[in-house]
Amino acid sequence: MTSTHEITGIIKQLSETQAFPSGFTKREIVVTTDEKFPQDIKFDFVKDGCDKLDRYSKGDVVTVSYNVRGNEYNGKHYVSLQGWRIEGNGSGGKPQARAADQNGAAPPKAAPAPSDDDESDEIPF
């Protein structure tokens, strides 16, 4: 079973297309996520997918749709992330804010502190 996933981030690295004698082509892209602990994630685009990367460059904000692929070679197992779609979200900078933030909504206010009159929050010691 193949699952589809998406990651949004900034292009950190974009390789040239690699052509192999068998006629197989591959192009790699590294995307840095925008998280508390950013991750550099490498994706492989193969065959006709290599051309999808032509309009992007280092620093562009993109969303990559990919499948997790696994294979065995000489008794060792390998996992790769195979991109099949890439969409631009603007150029440079950090990925766009989440939809709630894009609407200009202020972050939710903190709940008011309990008053001294509220007996349900009393601590018995």
ChimeraX attribute file (.defattr): number of C-alpha atoms within 10 A of each C-alpha:
attribute: neighborCount
match mode: 1-to-1
recipient: residues
	/A:1	4
	/A:2	9
	/A:3	8
	/A:4	11
	/A:5	12
	/A:6	12
	/A:7	15
	/A:8	21
	/A:9	27
	/A:10	26
	/A:11	24
	/A:12	18
	/A:13	15
	/A:14	19
	/A:15	14
	/A:16	12
	/A:17	17
	/A:18	13
	/A:19	12
	/A:20	9
	/A:21	6
	/A:22	6
	/A:23	7
	/A:24	11
	/A:25	16
	/A:26	18
	/A:27	21
	/A:28	19
	/A:29	21
	/A:30	19
	/A:31	26
	/A:32	22
	/A:33	22
	/A:34	16
	/A:35	8
	/A:36	6
	/A:37	6
	/A:38	11
	/A:39	13
	/A:40	16
	/A:41	15
	/A:42	18
	/A:43	22
	/A:44	19
	/A:45	23
	/A:46	19
	/A:47	14
	/A:48	11
	/A:49	18
	/A:50	20
	/A:51	13
	/A:52	16
	/A:53	19
	/A:54	11
	/A:55	8
	/A:56	16
	/A:57	17
	/A:58	15
	/A:59	19
	/A:60	21
	/A:61	26
	/A:62	25
	/A:63	20
	/A:64	20
	/A:65	18
	/A:66	22
	/A:67	17
	/A:68	15
	/A:69	13
	/A:70	12
	/A:71	10
	/A:72	9
	/A:73	7
	/A:74	5
	/A:75	7
	/A:76	7
	/A:77	9
	/A:78	10
	/A:79	10
	/A:80	14
	/A:81	17
	/A:82	21
	/A:83	25
	/A:84	18
	/A:85	14
	/A:86	19
	/A:87	14
	/A:88	16
	/A:89	16
	/A:90	14
	/A:91	16
	/A:92	14
	/A:93	11
	/A:94	18
	/A:95	20
	/A:96	15
	/A:97	9
	/A:98	8
	/A:99	9
	/A:100	10
	/A:101	11
	/A:102	9
	/A:103	9
	/A:104	8
	/A:105	9
	/A:106	8
	/A:107	8
	/A:108	6
	/A:109	6
	/A:110	6
	/A:111	6
	/A:112	6
	/A:113	6
	/A:114	11
	/A:115	8
	/A:116	8
	/A:117	8
	/A:118	8
	/A:119	9
	/A:120	7
	/A:121	10
	/A:122	10
	/A:123	6
	/A:124	4
	/A:125	3
